[in-house]
Amino acid sequence: VYSASFSSDDQLIATASWDHSVRLWNAQTGNELRTLKGHTIWVNSVCFSPGNTRLASARCDKTIRLWDLRHLHQVGMCLIRDRALTESSNELRRSHQHPRRVLIGSAGA
């Protein structure tokens, strides 16, 4: 596990892993609920949307993937064209859910 994020209601934990996966865990029991696969290289950052209905994950393959947590599948992916996601700058900082779209920002040192 490279990093972890708690949902705003403290019911779920999402982990970003070296095995290219994102895993969802029950925060109360510690049981794994689901493994989300899609990244082609290790994942090092995850971020829940404010309503806990979406999860964003990122890594230096220059992709950010968006997951629907109600249906547990990937609903979007964007390719970062600049150097926003590199070895030293690859962390998702915040996700904001607009009524019709999700806004995601990434930043790093």
Backbone as JSON Lines, residues from 0, in Angstrom:
{"i":0,"aa":"V","n":[0.85,-1.18,0.0],"ca":[0.0,0.0,0.0],"c":[0.89,1.23,0.0]}
{"i":1,"aa":"Y","n":[0.62,2.11,-0.96],"ca":[1.39,3.34,-1.06],"c":[0.73,4.48,-0.3]}
{"i":2,"aa":"S","n":[-0.61,4.57,-0.38],"ca":[-1.33,5.59,0.38],"c":[-2.75,5.12,0.63]}
{"i":3,"aa":"A","n":[-3.45,5.85,1.53],"ca":[-4.83,5.51,1.87],"c":[-5.63,6.79,2.07]}
{"i":4,"aa":"S","n":[-6.94,6.65,1.9],"ca":[-7.85,7.79,2.08],"c":[-9.13,7.28,2.72]}
{"i":5,"aa":"F","n":[-9.64,8.01,3.72],"ca":[-10.92,7.69,4.35],"c":[-12.04,8.44,3.64]}
{"i":6,"aa":"S","n":[-13.19,7.79,3.51],"ca":[-14.38,8.48,3.01],"c":[-14.83,9.49,4.06]}
{"i":7,"aa":"S","n":[-15.61,10.48,3.63],"ca":[-16.02,11.53,4.56],"c":[-16.93,11.02,5.68]}
{"i":8,"aa":"D","n":[-17.59,9.88,5.48],"ca":[-18.42,9.31,6.54],"c":[-17.68,8.26,7.36]}
{"i":9,"aa":"D","n":[-16.39,8.09,7.09],"ca":[-15.52,7.14,7.81],"c":[-15.97,5.68,7.68]}
{"i":10,"aa":"Q","n":[-16.74,5.36,6.66],"ca":[-17.19,3.98,6.46],"c":[-16.26,3.18,5.54]}
{"i":11,"aa":"L","n":[-15.57,3.87,4.64],"ca":[-14.71,3.21,3.66],"c":[-13.29,3.74,3.75]}
{"i":12,"aa":"I","n":[-12.36,2.87,3.4],"ca":[-10.97,3.26,3.2],"c":[-10.6,2.82,1.79]}
{"i":13,"aa":"A","n":[-9.97,3.69,1.04],"ca":[-9.44,3.34,-0.28],"c":[-7.92,3.33,-0.16]}
{"i":14,"aa":"T","n":[-7.3,2.31,-0.75],"ca":[-5.84,2.24,-0.74],"c":[-5.31,2.21,-2.17]}
{"i":15,"aa":"A","n":[-4.17,2.85,-2.35],"ca":[-3.45,2.86,-3.62],"c":[-2.27,1.92,-3.46]}
{"i":16,"aa":"S","n":[-2.1,0.99,-4.4],"ca":[-1.15,-0.09,-4.21],"c":[-0.11,-0.21,-5.32]}
{"i":17,"aa":"W","n":[0.99,-0.85,-4.94],"ca":[2.08,-1.12,-5.88],"c":[1.7,-2.17,-6.91]}
{"i":18,"aa":"D","n":[0.63,-2.93,-6.66],"ca":[0.23,-3.99,-7.6],"c":[-0.72,-3.49,-8.68]}
{"i":19,"aa":"H","n":[-0.74,-2.17,-8.91],"ca":[-1.56,-1.51,-9.94],"c":[-3.03,-1.42,-9.58]}
{"i":20,"aa":"S","n":[-3.39,-1.71,-8.35],"ca":[-4.8,-1.75,-7.98],"c":[-5.17,-0.68,-6.96]}
{"i":21,"aa":"V","n":[-6.47,-0.42,-6.92],"ca":[-7.09,0.4,-5.88],"c":[-8.01,-0.55,-5.14]}
{"i":22,"aa":"R","n":[-7.92,-0.55,-3.81],"ca":[-8.76,-1.45,-3.02],"c":[-9.65,-0.64,-2.1]}
{"i":23,"aa":"L","n":[-10.88,-1.15,-1.94],"ca":[-11.84,-0.55,-1.02],"c":[-11.98,-1.47,0.18]}
{"i":24,"aa":"W","n":[-11.99,-0.88,1.36],"ca":[-12.05,-1.62,2.62],"c":[-13.18,-1.09,3.48]}
{"i":25,"aa":"N","n":[-13.78,-1.98,4.26],"ca":[-14.73,-1.58,5.28],"c":[-13.93,-1.03,6.45]}
{"i":26,"aa":"A","n":[-14.13,0.22,6.8],"ca":[-13.32,0.85,7.85],"c":[-13.6,0.27,9.23]}
{"i":27,"aa":"Q","n":[-14.79,-0.27,9.44],"ca":[-15.16,-0.81,10.75],"c":[-14.58,-2.21,10.97]}
{"i":28,"aa":"T","n":[-14.65,-3.05,9.93],"ca":[-14.22,-4.45,10.08],"c":[-12.82,-4.72,9.55]}
{"i":29,"aa":"G","n":[-12.35,-3.85,8.65],"ca":[-11.06,-4.08,8.02],"c":[-11.12,-5.06,6.85]}
{"i":30,"aa":"N","n":[-12.31,-5.52,6.5],"ca":[-12.46,-6.46,5.39],"c":[-12.36,-5.75,4.05]}
{"i":31,"aa":"E","n":[-11.69,-6.42,3.1],"ca":[-11.63,-5.89,1.75],"c":[-12.97,-6.08,1.07]}
{"i":32,"aa":"L","n":[-13.48,-5.01,0.44],"ca":[-14.76,-5.06,-0.23],"c":[-14.63,-5.29,-1.73]}
{"i":33,"aa":"R","n":[-13.63,-4.66,-2.34],"ca":[-13.48,-4.75,-3.79],"c":[-12.09,-4.31,-4.21]}
{"i":34,"aa":"T","n":[-11.59,-4.9,-5.28],"ca":[-10.36,-4.46,-5.92],"c":[-10.73,-3.83,-7.26]}
{"i":35,"aa":"L","n":[-10.28,-2.61,-7.48],"ca":[-10.55,-1.89,-8.72],"c":[-9.26,-1.89,-9.54]}
{"i":36,"aa":"K","n":[-9.32,-2.44,-10.74],"ca":[-8.13,-2.55,-11.59],"c":[-8.3,-1.73,-12.85]}
{"i":37,"aa":"G","n":[-7.19,-1.21,-13.34],"ca":[-7.23,-0.42,-14.57],"c":[-5.93,0.3,-14.84]}
{"i":38,"aa":"H","n":[-5.22,0.69,-13.79],"ca":[-3.93,1.36,-13.99],"c":[-2.9,0.38,-14.54]}
{"i":39,"aa":"T","n":[-1.97,0.9,-15.31],"ca":[-0.94,0.05,-15.93],"c":[0.37,0.09,-15.17]}
{"i":40,"aa":"I","n":[0.42,0.87,-14.12],"ca":[1.61,0.98,-13.28],"c":[1.1,1.23,-11.86]}
{"i":41,"aa":"W","n":[1.95,1.12,-10.87],"ca":[1.47,1.24,-9.49],"c":[0.7,2.53,-9.26]}
{"i":42,"aa":"V","n":[-0.25,2.46,-8.36],"ca":[-1.12,3.6,-8.03],"c":[-0.62,4.19,-6.72]}
{"i":43,"aa":"N","n":[-0.52,5.51,-6.66],"ca":[-0.01,6.08,-5.42],"c":[-0.88,7.14,-4.8]}
{"i":44,"aa":"S","n":[-2.09,7.38,-5.34],"ca":[-2.93,8.4,-4.75],"c":[-4.4,8.1,-5.02]}
{"i":45,"aa":"V","n":[-5.23,8.26,-3.99],"ca":[-6.67,8.09,-4.11],"c":[-7.37,9.22,-3.37]}
{"i":46,"aa":"C","n":[-8.57,9.57,-3.85],"ca":[-9.31,10.68,-3.24],"c":[-10.8,10.45,-3.45]}
{"i":47,"aa":"F","n":[-11.58,10.47,-2.37],"ca":[-13.04,10.33,-2.44],"c":[-13.68,11.65,-2.84]}
{"i":48,"aa":"S","n":[-14.8,11.57,-3.55],"ca":[-15.61,12.76,-3.79],"c":[-16.31,13.11,-2.49]}
{"i":49,"aa":"P","n":[-16.76,14.36,-2.32],"ca":[-17.41,14.75,-1.07],"c":[-18.62,13.89,-0.7]}
{"i":50,"aa":"G","n":[-19.38,13.42,-1.63],"ca":[-20.55,12.58,-1.34],"c":[-20.25,11.09,-1.28]}
{"i":51,"aa":"N","n":[-18.97,10.73,-1.42],"ca":[-18.51,9.34,-1.39],"c":[-19.11,8.48,-2.49]}
{"i":52,"aa":"T","n":[-19.55,9.08,-3.59],"ca":[-20.1,8.31,-4.7],"c":[-19.07,8.04,-5.77]}
{"i":53,"aa":"R","n":[-17.97,8.78,-5.75],"ca":[-16.89,8.61,-6.73],"c":[-15.55,8.53,-6.01]}
{"i":54,"aa":"L","n":[-14.61,7.92,-6.69],"ca":[-13.24,7.84,-6.19],"c":[-12.32,8.13,-7.36]}
{"i":55,"aa":"A","n":[-11.33,8.98,-7.15],"ca":[-10.33,9.26,-8.17],"c":[-9.03,8.59,-7.74]}
{"i":56,"aa":"S","n":[-8.3,8.06,-8.72],"ca":[-7.0,7.44,-8.45],"c":[-6.01,7.9,-9.51]}
{"i":57,"aa":"A","n":[-4.75,8.03,-9.11],"ca":[-3.75,8.56,-10.05],"c":[-2.39,7.91,-9.83]}
{"i":58,"aa":"R","n":[-1.58,8.03,-10.88],"ca":[-0.2,7.57,-10.83],"c":[0.59,8.19,-11.98]}
{"i":59,"aa":"C","n":[1.9,7.97,-11.98],"ca":[2.77,8.62,-12.96],"c":[2.68,8.01,-14.35]}
{"i":60,"aa":"D","n":[1.74,7.12,-14.62],"ca":[1.47,6.76,-16.01],"c":[0.68,7.87,-16.68]}
{"i":61,"aa":"K","n":[0.54,9.0,-15.94],"ca":[-0.12,10.22,-16.37],"c":[-1.61,10.04,-16.61]}
{"i":62,"aa":"T","n":[-2.23,9.16,-15.82],"ca":[-3.67,9.01,-15.89],"c":[-4.3,9.25,-14.53]}
{"i":63,"aa":"I","n":[-5.49,9.81,-14.57],"ca":[-6.36,9.87,-13.4],"c":[-7.61,9.1,-13.8]}
{"i":64,"aa":"R","n":[-7.98,8.13,-12.99],"ca":[-9.16,7.33,-13.27],"c":[-10.25,7.68,-12.27]}
{"i":65,"aa":"L","n":[-11.48,7.69,-12.75],"ca":[-12.62,8.01,-11.91],"c":[-13.5,6.77,-11.8]}
{"i":66,"aa":"W","n":[-13.84,6.39,-10.57],"ca":[-14.59,5.18,-10.28],"c":[-15.95,5.53,-9.68]}
{"i":67,"aa":"D","n":[-16.99,4.84,-10.12],"ca":[-18.33,4.96,-9.55],"c":[-18.41,3.96,-8.4]}
{"i":68,"aa":"L","n":[-18.6,4.45,-7.19],"ca":[-18.6,3.56,-6.03],"c":[-19.96,2.89,-5.78]}
{"i":69,"aa":"R","n":[-20.99,3.38,-6.42],"ca":[-22.3,2.71,-6.29],"c":[-22.33,1.43,-7.13]}
{"i":70,"aa":"H","n":[-21.74,1.48,-8.31],"ca":[-21.75,0.33,-9.21],"c":[-20.39,-0.35,-9.31]}
{"i":71,"aa":"L","n":[-19.39,0.22,-8.65],"ca":[-18.04,-0.35,-8.55],"c":[-17.41,-0.62,-9.9]}
{"i":72,"aa":"H","n":[-17.38,0.4,-10.74],"ca":[-16.67,0.29,-12.01],"c":[-16.1,1.64,-12.41]}
{"i":73,"aa":"Q","n":[-15.18,1.61,-13.35],"ca":[-14.55,2.83,-13.84],"c":[-15.51,3.57,-14.75]}
{"i":74,"aa":"V","n":[-15.65,4.87,-14.51],"ca":[-16.55,5.68,-15.33],"c":[-15.82,6.75,-16.13]}
{"i":75,"aa":"G","n":[-14.53,6.9,-15.9],"ca":[-13.8,7.9,-16.66],"c":[-12.31,7.8,-16.46]}
{"i":76,"aa":"M","n":[-11.59,8.38,-17.4],"ca":[-10.14,8.43,-17.31],"c":[-9.67,9.66,-18.07]}
{"i":77,"aa":"C","n":[-8.68,10.34,-17.54],"ca":[-8.1,11.44,-18.3],"c":[-6.59,11.27,-18.33]}
{"i":78,"aa":"L","n":[-6.02,11.66,-19.43],"ca":[-4.58,11.62,-19.63],"c":[-4.05,13.02,-19.42]}
{"i":79,"aa":"I","n":[-3.09,13.14,-18.52],"ca":[-2.49,14.43,-18.23],"c":[-1.39,14.68,-19.26]}
{"i":80,"aa":"R","n":[-1.49,15.79,-19.98],"ca":[-0.54,16.06,-21.05],"c":[0.73,16.76,-20.59]}
{"i":81,"aa":"D","n":[0.65,17.48,-19.47],"ca":[1.86,18.15,-19.0],"c":[2.56,17.27,-17.97]}
{"i":82,"aa":"R","n":[3.38,17.86,-17.14],"ca":[4.14,17.1,-16.18],"c":[3.48,17.1,-14.8]}
{"i":83,"aa":"A","n":[2.14,17.16,-14.77],"ca":[1.42,17.22,-13.49],"c":[1.61,15.95,-12.66]}
{"i":84,"aa":"L","n":[1.72,14.8,-13.31],"ca":[1.89,13.55,-12.57],"c":[3.23,12.93,-12.94]}
{"i":85,"aa":"T","n":[4.24,13.21,-12.17],"ca":[5.56,12.64,-12.38],"c":[5.98,11.98,-11.09]}
{"i":86,"aa":"E","n":[7.18,11.44,-11.05],"ca":[7.67,10.77,-9.85],"c":[7.6,11.66,-8.62]}
{"i":87,"aa":"S","n":[7.87,12.95,-8.77],"ca":[7.88,13.84,-7.6],"c":[6.59,14.63,-7.44]}
{"i":88,"aa":"S","n":[5.69,14.52,-8.39],"ca":[4.44,15.29,-8.33],"c":[3.3,14.41,-8.81]}
{"i":89,"aa":"N","n":[2.7,13.65,-7.88],"ca":[1.75,12.65,-8.34],"c":[0.62,12.41,-7.35]}
{"i":90,"aa":"E","n":[0.26,13.39,-6.6],"ca":[-0.72,13.18,-5.55],"c":[-2.0,13.95,-5.83]}
{"i":91,"aa":"L","n":[-3.12,13.27,-5.68],"ca":[-4.42,13.94,-5.8],"c":[-4.67,14.7,-4.51]}
{"i":92,"aa":"R","n":[-5.02,15.95,-4.63],"ca":[-5.22,16.78,-3.45],"c":[-6.68,16.94,-3.06]}
{"i":93,"aa":"R","n":[-7.57,17.08,-4.05],"ca":[-8.96,17.35,-3.72],"c":[-9.84,16.94,-4.9]}
{"i":94,"aa":"S","n":[-11.04,16.51,-4.56],"ca":[-12.05,16.21,-5.56],"c":[-13.31,16.99,-5.18]}
{"i":95,"aa":"H","n":[-13.92,17.65,-6.14],"ca":[-15.14,18.42,-5.88],"c":[-16.22,17.95,-6.84]}
{"i":96,"aa":"Q","n":[-17.36,17.6,-6.31],"ca":[-18.44,17.11,-7.16],"c":[-19.43,18.22,-7.47]}
{"i":97,"aa":"H","n":[-19.46,18.62,-8.71],"ca":[-20.4,19.6,-9.24],"c":[-21.67,18.83,-9.61]}
{"i":98,"aa":"P","n":[-22.84,19.44,-9.66],"ca":[-24.06,18.69,-10.0],"c":[-23.97,17.92,-11.32]}
{"i":99,"aa":"R","n":[-23.19,18.42,-12.28],"ca":[-23.11,17.74,-13.56],"c":[-21.73,17.23,-13.92]}
{"i":100,"aa":"R","n":[-20.73,17.48,-13.11],"ca":[-19.37,17.01,-13.41],"c":[-18.54,16.95,-12.15]}
{"i":101,"aa":"V","n":[-17.42,16.28,-12.25],"ca":[-16.49,16.15,-11.12],"c":[-15.22,16.91,-11.47]}
{"i":102,"aa":"L","n":[-14.75,17.75,-10.57],"ca":[-13.53,18.5,-10.77],"c":[-12.44,17.9,-9.89]}
{"i":103,"aa":"I","n":[-11.29,17.62,-10.47],"ca":[-10.21,16.98,-9.75],"c":[-8.96,17.82,-9.94]}
{"i":104,"aa":"G","n":[-8.24,18.06,-8.86],"ca":[-6.97,18.78,-8.94],"c":[-5.84,17.92,-8.46]}
{"i":105,"aa":"S","n":[-4.69,18.0,-9.12],"ca":[-3.51,17.28,-8.65],"c":[-2.38,18.28,-8.44]}
{"i":106,"aa":"A","n":[-1.53,17.98,-7.49],"ca":[-0.42,18.88,-7.18],"c":[0.68,18.11,-6.5]}
{"i":107,"aa":"G","n":[1.82,18.71,-6.4],"ca":[2.94,18.08,-5.71],"c":[4.11,19.03,-5.62]}
{"i":108,"aa":"A","n":[5.13,18.55,-4.97],"ca":[6.33,19.38,-4.78],"c":[7.18,19.4,-6.02]}
